[in-house]
């Protein structure tokens, strides 16, 4: 279960434009994956981006610069989801009818707020085109459609036909919104076709995270944005351990209320070994994105990343 308070933590982590794996670091995260800057790293004087506060949330901006990974250090997180895509799609087909209600319960209704933050991070304008990958029941896609207006275009794709069926049924009145069954790693769209791309709570399900970002970058025009909204583990490590323990127990329990205990046991398991926010920055830069940054929401239980396609 996501355990937020009324003050979503709003932290911006600027990353230097030329950052590479050899110029990044990880803190000791053997216990939970939560990460703190190592001793001796000092913040820069850079000002936070203009959208460092979203939806009325307040908080200080983290101006920490990119830090250096000790020579020979090896990332401990996995590079992709080990569960086969067909199994993941079948599981989401099964939970599609209860997916929205479960999200509302597990996030205390704050998932809409996070989606609005993701839409703002795209910098889309009326008439723009955007693709939403792993769209689920289309909640983020519908919010994007409102942003671009009736003369814009939103293509929303998901590997699970059941999710696409639910999304289509719920959004028939949005003429600018199209839903398709598609593989996030092999999108059947041309290069540079969109002004932005989004993925919300779906990256953990991909077999290769960097390949997923590379495919999103491929279909976005130079200068456009790629935005990722995803679960994370709060920091410091003590809070992270508490959160993870509660999440492991509460998600299956809530799922059992709708007869989907097994499916919602997968949710906390998918977070185990998932890259922490700083590691995800390196994954995005490895996929060719630049000016990558992130914000922590819900006390760090959610991370919002954004990057720009190289011009």
N, C-alpha and C positions, 0 to 999 in steps of 0.2 A: 504494500500500500504506500502511496505517496503521502508523506507526512509534512505538509506545508504549514506555515503560519500566515497571518494576515499581511506580513511584510515579505513578499518574494524577494530573495536576495538578488541584487542586480549588480553583477560584476562584469566588467569588460577586461579581457586579457589581450592587449595588443601583441601581435607577433610581427617581428621584423620581416620585411618584404622578402629578403633573400634567405629566409630560414631554411635549413636543411636538417636532416637527421643528425648530422654531426654537430649541429649547433643547438641542440635541444637537450632537455634532461628530464628525468623522472625522479620523484622522491621515493623513499622506501614505502612500497604499497603491498607488501606481502600479505597483510591481513585483509584489506578490504578494497584496494584499488583507489582509495582516496589519496589525494596528492597535495603536498605543500611545497613551496619553494625551498630549496636547500639553504642552509646558513650562508650568509655573506652576499646573497643576491639582493640588490637594492632596487627600489622602484625608480623609474625614469620620471622626468618631468612632463611627459607627454600628456596632453589633455584628452579626456575620454571623448569618444565619438558623440555626435549630437543626439543619437538615439540611445544613449546609455540608460535612459529611464523610459519605461514603457507602461502603458495602462495605469498611470498614476503611481506606480511603485517607486519607492525611493530607496536610495542606498548609495554607498560610495563606490567609485569606479576603481578597480584594481589596475594600476598602471605598471605592473611588473613587466620588465622586458623579457625577451626570449633568453633562456639560460642554457648553459652548456652541459651536455651529457658527458660524464666521465668516459675517458677512452676505454673501449672494450665493453661498455655497458650494453646489455641486451634487453630489449623490451620484454615484459613478462605477459603481456596481453595477447589474446589470440587475434588473428588477422581476418577471421570470418566466422560465420555461424557453422558449426559442425553438423547440424541437423539438415538432412537433405531437403531441398526446396519443395519437392512434392509433398513431403510430410508436413512442412510448415503451411503450405497452401491448404492442405486438407484440414488441418487444425483450425485455420482461420475461416474456412468455409463453415465449419461446425459452430464456431462462436459468433458468426456474423449477426444472427438475430438478437443477441444480447450484448453485443460489443459496446454500443453507445451507453447503455445503462451501467455496464461494468466500469467504463471509463469515468463516468460521473461519480460513481461510488468511490472508486479508488483514488481519485484526485480531489475529492471534496468539491467538485464542480469547477475547479480552476483550470481544467484543460482548455476551455474556451479562451481564457486569458492568455495562455501560452501560445495558442494558435494565432491570436492577434499579434503577439510579439513577433512570431515568425513571419507573418505577412508584412509587418512593418520593416523587418530586416531585408526583405527582397528589394525595397525601393521601387516597386512597380508603380506605374501610373495608368490612368485610364487609357484603354486601347492597346495595352501591352499584351504579350503572349507569355504564358508560363506553363510548365509541366510539373505536376505533383506525382511523385513516385511512391509506391506503397501507400496508396491513398486510403485504404480501408473503406469505411462507409462514406467518405467524401466530405467530412467536416471541414478539414483545412481547404480542400479544393473549393467548397462553396464560399468560404471566406475570401479566398483569392479571387473568385468570380465577382464578388461584390467590389473588390478593389479595382479590377480592370474594367468593370462595367460591361454593358451589352455589346459594345464594339470591340472588346478585347477577346482573348481566347484562353481557355484553360483546358489542358488535356490532363486527365487524371488516370493513372494506371495502377493495377494491382495484379499479383499473380493468382489470387484467389477469386474464382468466378462468383462465389457466394457474396463476397464483399462488394464486388462490382454490381451485382444484382441489387443489393441493399442500397448502394450509393445512387444508382440510377433511379430507383423508386422514390428516394427521398428528395431528389433534385431535378425533377422533370421541368420545373418552371424556369430554370436558368439556361437560356438558349446559348450562352457563351461557354457552357461547360459540357465536355464530352468525356465519357468513361470508356476505358478499354481494358481487357485482360492482356497483360504484357509482362515480360521478364525485365526487371530493373537493370540487369547486366547486358541486355541486348534490345534496346529500345528501337522500334521500327520507325524512326523519324530521322530526317536529315541533320547534318551538322548545322550548328548556329541557328537553329529554328526558333529558339525562345529567348525572351529577355531575362528569364530567371528560372531556376529549378528548385523544388523543395522536396524534402523527405522528412516525415514526422513519425517518430516512434516505429520506424520500419528498418532503419539501418542495421539493427541487431539481428535481423532475420536474413540478411544477405550472406552468401557464402564467401564473399570477398569484399571487404569494406572499401579498400582503395580502388578496386575495379568499379564499385558502385559510384564513387565520387568521380572517377575518370569518365564514366558514361554520362553522368549529369553534366560535367564540364563540356563534354563533346557537343551536346545538343543546345548549349547556351551560347549566345553570341559573345564575342570578345567584349569585356567590360561589364557583362551581366553577372548576376550573383547566384551562388549556390548556397542554400540555407538548409541546415539540418537541426531538427528538434528531437532530442533523444533523452532517455533516462540516463542517470548517472548515479554515482555514490557520493553522498555528502562528505564534507570534511569538517572538522578534523577526524582522525581515524576512529576515535572513541564514538563519535556520533555516527560515523559510517557503519561501525559494527552493530550498533543498536538498530539503525535503519534497516540494514540488511537482514538482521534476525527477524524483525517485525514483518518485513516484506515477504520473506520466505514462508512465514506462517499465515499471514493474512490473505495473500492473493489466492492460494488454493481454497481457503475457507470461504471467501466471497464467491469464488467460482462454483463451489458446491451448492450455493443458494440457487444457481441456475442450471444445475446438473452438469457443470463443466469443470470439475475439480482438476482433472488431469491436464486440460488445456491451460488452466491458469497456474498450474505448477510449473509449466514451461516458462512463464513470464519472468519470475525471479532467477530461474536457472540461466536464462538468456543474458542476464546482466553479469553473471560470473565470468570473469576473464575479459569482459568487454573493455575496450580502451577507455582510460579516463580522459577528461577534456583536453589535457595537454598532449596526450598521445594522439587523440583524434585530430588535433591541429597538424601534427606531423603526417598523419595519414592523408589529410586534405592537401597539404603542400606537396606530398609525394605524388598526388594525382594531378599536379600541375596548377592548382589554385594558388592565388597570391592574396596578400592582405588578409590573411585568415585571422579571425578573432572569435571569442566566445563570451557568453554571459551565463552565469549560474542563476537558476530560478528555483523557487521552492526549497530554500536552504541548501541548494546544491543537489537536490534529487533529480533535477532536470537541467540539461545544458543546451544552450542555443548557439550553434556555430554558424558562421557565415564566411564565405570566401568569394573572391572575384576571379572570373575567367581572364586569363592573361590576354591583353590587347596585342 
